[in-house]
């Protein structure tokens, strides 16, 4: 195996409206394609999917879904 470095930084924003406020601000630093990965359908039932998908599309991102993750 070749040597490599793997880094997976994580930021978690909490609070009402946090996704819209913070996600919109950082999206310009990334490309136009977004992979939206999730498990079951709970994010669609509770509205999180629609909120995030809407923010991404408002910012000109092309969303590809990867669903059913166990």
N, C-alpha and C positions, 0 to 999 in steps of 0.2 A: 504494500500500500504506500502511496506517495504521501508525504507530509502535507498538511493543510491546516488552516485555521477556520473554525466555524464560530460565528457569533450570531446570536439571536436576541437582539435588544427588544425590550417590551415596554411600552408606555400604556398606562390605563388611565383614562379620563372619566371621572365620575361627576354626576350632577345633571340636573335637568338642562337639556339643550347642549350638553358637552360635545356630543358627536357633531352636531352642525357647526358649532363654534370652532372646534379644534381641527376636525377633519378637513373642512374647507380651507383652512389656513395652510395645511401641509401638503395638499395634493399637487400643487404646482411644482413641487420638487421631484415628482416622479413621472414616469411615462404615461402613455394614454391608455394602456391596457391594465385591467385589474382582475385578479382571480379572487372571486368571492367564495371561500371554502366554508362549508358548514355541515352539520350532521343531519338531524331529523328536521321536522317541519316546525319546531317550536319558535324559531325566529320569524317565521311567517305568521304564525298565530298571534304572537305578542307585538307585532308591528316593527320590530327591529330591522327586518329585511327591507321593508318598504322605505324606512327612514334612510338607511345606509345606501341602498340602491338609488334613491332619489338624489342624495347628496353627490354621489359619484357621477351620475348622469348630468346633473346641473353643472358639474365641473368638467364636462367634456370627456369623461372616461368611458371606455368600452368595457362592459362588465361580462365576464365569463363565469358561469356557475360551476362549482364542483361540490356536489351535494351527496348526502348519504354516508358521510365519514363516520366511522364507528369510534 
